[in-house]
Amino acid sequence: MADDNQFFRPVRDFCQRKVVTCTADAALVDIVEIMREKNISSVVVTEGASPIGIFTDRDLRNKVVARGLDPRSLSVRDIMNAPLS
């Protein structure tokens, strides 16, 4: 196979954006607005410099909208997926 084969290229060659992060205590509505502005579907939740979870647009749909919860009363901690495995 040629050296330019995508299977042999480093991941950094495919990354187009910086990873967006937030704290677990961030207001859910604030993070959703950032996701909308940046046109992204997920945010890595951190504590200090360590990732502790992830929040996705699917979490918003399945854990907030589908259950009829008020997103203004929630923090990211309330619905993020954690721990990361």
ABEGO torsion letter per residue (X at the ends): XBAABAAABBAAAABABBBBBBBAABBAAAAAAAAAAAGBABBBBBBEABBABBBBAAAAAAAAAAAGBBAAABBAAAABBOBBX
